[in-house]
Amino acid sequence: MKLRYFLLVLFVISLPLTAQEKHEVNSEVKELSEFHDVVYQIWHTAWPEKNIQMLKDLLPDVEKSYAKVKDAKLPGILRDKKGKWDEGLKKFSASVAAYKDASGKDNAQALLDAAEKMHADYEGLVRIVKPVLKEVDAFHQELYMMYHYYSPNFEVEKIKTSATVLKTKMDEMMSAKLTKRLEPRQEKFDLARKELMDSVVKLNEVVAMSKDKKAITDAVDGMHTKYAELEKVFD
């Protein structure tokens, strides 16, 4: 009896995690994060010290880590970025090949240049999957569930609840500050988030007054479009 009770409790506790894994709202690409271990050694030690032998010795780690990145699967929340990821991965693959080629030659500058290019292309991949702001990421996680699950299945109550959550997330985004590096894009960001806020308010108004499927799904689609425009500010 005690064993059955224990198994039941264990099953209930595991349910939220199972649902979270199913919907893949975490935007991290584990293999890309793991590659940071080797690129950190290259960029922060070997490259600035012009330690050519260390750059060559790190080649096996580069190839091993790259193979994992190449075969990595994007989580569901990044499905809209698949095209950018493939394009970035193509550049990264070419720079890894150039690094390998330079490692087999006695041209120190060529290897340093190849290491620099590989680091730049790695950072390019990171920027594709890493949210610009935690507030944008929090909004996107909820939007992902709304746009890809609740709206297509027209789950009205979930849409209403999600719309309220998105309004709260949007309030937080409106107070968010860009980093110094991104300050030149402040004006465009302010305009894009204001338009996104308007679309979130509109969705909440629609779901409060109507259960018309077209009106609600159109409002969801419009909000998703405004979010995509906000993301383009940082492309």
N, C-alpha and C positions, 0 to 999 in steps of 0.2 A: 504493500500500500504506500509506504514511504517512498519507495523507488518510483512508483507511478506518479506520485505528487511531484517528486523532484524533476522527472522528465517533462511533466506538463509545464512547470515553472520555467525550465530551461528552454522549452519550445516558445513560450510567450515572450521571454526576454530576447530571443533571437529574431523575432518577427520584424522589428523596426530596422535592424541592420540588413536583413534580407531584402526588404523593400528598397532601402537606400541603394544597395548594390545593384539591384535590378534596374533602377532608373538612372544610375551613373551620373549623379549631380556634382561629383567632385571632378574638377577640370585638370587635376594633375596627371601627367604622363610619367609614370614611375621610371621608365627606362631613360627618359630624358633627364630626369632629376639625378639619376645614378651616374650619368655621363659627366655630370658636374665634378665628380671626384677627380677624374683624370684631367679634365680641361682646367681645373683650378691649379693643379700642379704645373701644367704647361704655361698658363698665362701669368701666374703670380710668382713662379720660381724660375723655371727653365728659360722662358722667353726674356724676362727683364735682365736675367744674369747672363744671357747669351750662352747658356749651357747646352751646347750642341749635342754632347753625348747623352745628356738626360733626355733631350727631345727624342733622340733615336731610341733610347731604352724604353720610352713610354709608348712606342708604337704598338706593341702587342696589346696593351691596355686600351689604347684608342680603338683598335680593330675589334676587340672583344665587346667593348661598350657600344660601339657604333652598330654592330650586328644586331644588338638588342633594340636600339632605337629604330633601325630600319624595319624591324618586324613588329614594332609596337602598334597596338590597336588604340585608336582614339576613343575615349569614353563618350557615351551618348551625348552628353551636354556640348561636346565639341563637334558634333556632326556637321554644323554649318561652316566649320573652318577646314573641312577635309581638303578642299581645293588649295587653300593657302598652305596647309601642312604639306601636301604632296609637292607643291612648288618649292617650298623651303627645304624639304628633305632632299630634293634633287640637287639643289645647290650645296647642301651639307655633304652629300655623298661625293660630289666632285671635289670638294675641298679636302675630305678625308683621303681620297685617292691621291690628290696632289701631295698631301703630307707624307703618305707612304712612299711615293715616288722620290720625293726630296730626301727622305730618310736614308735611301739607298745610294745617295750620291755624296760627293765631297764638296758641296756648295753650301756653306754655312748660311749665307744670306737667303738663298732659296728656301732653306728649311725654316728659317725665322719668318719669312714672308708667308710660307704655307701654314705655319702655326697660327699666325695672326689672322689669316683668312678663315681658317677652320673655326677659330674662336668667334669671329664675327658671324659666321653662318650658324653656329650653335646658338648664339644669342638671338639671332633672327628667329629660330625655331621656338625658343623660350618665349619671345614676345608674342608669338602667335597663340600660344596656349595659356600664358599667364595673364590674369586679369590686370588691367591698368590700376584699378582701385578695388579694395575689398568691398566697398559699397556697390560697385558695378557687378562684381562677382555674386554678391548676395542677391541682387535683383535678378541676375541672369539665371541663378539656380531655380528661383520660383517661376520665372518666365518660361523656363524649359519645361517644367511640369504642365503649366497652363497651355502652352502652344502645341506641345507634342502629345499630350495625353488628355487633359480635361476638355479642351476645345474640340479636337477631332471626335471624341466620344460623346460630346455634348453632355457632360456631367454638370448640370446647372448649379447644384449646390457647391460643388468643388470649385467651379468657376467663380462663384460669388465670394467664397472664402479666400480664394487665391487673389482675387482682385483687391480685397481689403489688405491682404499681406503685402501685395505689390505697392499699394499706396504708402504703407509704412516704410518699405524699403526705399521708395522714391523720396520720401521726406529725408531719409538719411543721406541719400545720394546728393540731394540738393545742398546739403551742408558740407559735403566732402571737399577737400582741398587737393589740388594737383601738386605733384612734386615739382621742384624747381626746374628739372629737366623738361617737364611738359608745360611749363607756364606759357610758352608762346602759343599754345593751342587753347588757352583759357577761354577766349571769346567764342570760339566755335563750340567748345564743350558746353559753355553756359547756354548757348542757343539750343544745342541738341538736347540737353537735359530738360530745358524748359518745354520743348515740344514733346518730349517723352512724358513729362509730368502731365501735360494737357491730355495726352492720349490715355494715361492711366485714370485720370479724373473722369474722362468721357466713358471709359469702360465701366467704372463704378456707377455712373449715372444710368447707363443702359441696363445693367443687370438689376438695378434697384427698381426700375420702372417697367421692364419688359422681360418676357421669357421667349421672345421671338428668336429663333435659331439664327437666322441670317443677320439680324441686327447685332447679336452678341458676338458671333464668330467674325463678323466684319470689324467690330471694335477690337477684338483680340488680334486680328491680322494687322490692323492699323497700328496698334501698340508695338507689335513685333517689328514692323517696318521702321518705326521711330527708334527702336532699340538698335537695329542694324545700322541706322544712320549715325547714331551716337558712337558705335564702335568704329565706324569709318573715320572719325575724327582723329583716331590714333594709328591709322594705317600708315 
